[in-house]
């Protein structure tokens, strides 16, 4: 209740905090995993809890509970958290009227209202389409997931808001096998939508595409290594820039001075062809939210514009440290985590070339159609990625497929090396793992050429 929230916030401020926040969560999960023609698991779950955060200057305290806590227990938790704080010159502002954001991303059919049989129908369609693609498909894995998360956020600045987040996704993995070994292909379409998401989704296409990738890579030769131009296709190729420079633009590393982009606002950090955007307000996108996990409305944040560093992704605590306003970028997996600055939907904006022009203008190089995943050191920008499907480029045309491709480099260097950007932006779905847990993110780009990149090959 509003009255209980105000009493918790009052105590936190009276006990020495100069800012306090309460985050309440109630979430439902559904998960079905099937392998070829066997259902391995089918589960439903519910999780609820409360997290309380208190600032004192530039320090932060965080506590949480998943018990059905009484008000007395919550107040005792606040007292134990603030036991060593000195009294701060602060006052709790009365909470505003409740502001509800639950209808910002429209949901027509909530997954909790959908019977398991309807969900299994989507799983079975994907299994059948992928398995039927080729006799070399040895096994198919399909995981159906959905989530309904309801949050309530209140703080000592008077914020009082709630939001409902609904996510739906299908993970499809095909395994192709012959006497030479095994290769996999994967696709994972998802959205911040309800079960109506599947009304517009061509499940069979995604399943066959997963199988096609696996079979294609099964017959691929090892990739050559060395320095070469690399053309990265649209869609989840954007994960490279998510990892290579996105994490280094989060205030959680910038505020500490450990990011390669710390102190570089207004400076040229990329090719003038590069505009990098993070936008959590995109309607019904996988990485979107109406408000972030501090209650700030999400927005379109232009991080790099025509090669110039314009902004960072800023949460409330690191905003204090940096003297900057929050950008709607504070996120957490659930109530067990304190929020920190994280990406939402991050993408390179459209350029003026076409995919065909970029390939035709590349005499020799590598074309990366799909990227599996990778990692980065935000302090240095050094990254490492594994490609899922790649082809050699020879005489301006796509040649034979190659496997074992690893992309290696440094974020700031790669940004400067972008010399062609296409006009076919597409955003795909993924997960990001960092200090505040695994989060739903979108990553995207048009087709992009990096003039020179280190490629790790395979025999």
Buried (B, 14 or more C-beta within 10 A) or exposed (E): EBEBBBBBBBBBBBBBBBBBBBBBBBBBBBBBBBBBEEEEEBEEEEBBBBBBBBBBEEEBBBBBBBEEBEEEEBBEBBEEBBEEBEEBEBEBBEBEEEBEBBEBBEBEBBBBEBEEEEBBBBBBBBBBBBBBBBEBBBBBBBBBBBBBBBBBBBBBBEBBBBBBBBBBBBBBBBBBBEEEEBBBBBBBBBBBBBBBBBEEBEBBEBBBBBBBBBBBBBBBEEBBBEEBBBBBBBBBBBBBBBBBBBBBBBBBBBBEEBBBBBEBBEEBBBBEBBBBBBBBBBEBBBBBBBBBBBBBBBBEBBBBBBBBBBBBBBBBBBBBBBEBEBBBBBBBBBBBBBBBBBBBBBBBBBBEBBBEBBBEBBEEBBBBBBBBBBEBBBBBBBBBBBBBBBBBBEEBEBEEBBBBBBBBBBBBBBBBBBBBBBBBBBBBBBBBEBBBBEBBBBBBBBBBBBBBBBBBBBE
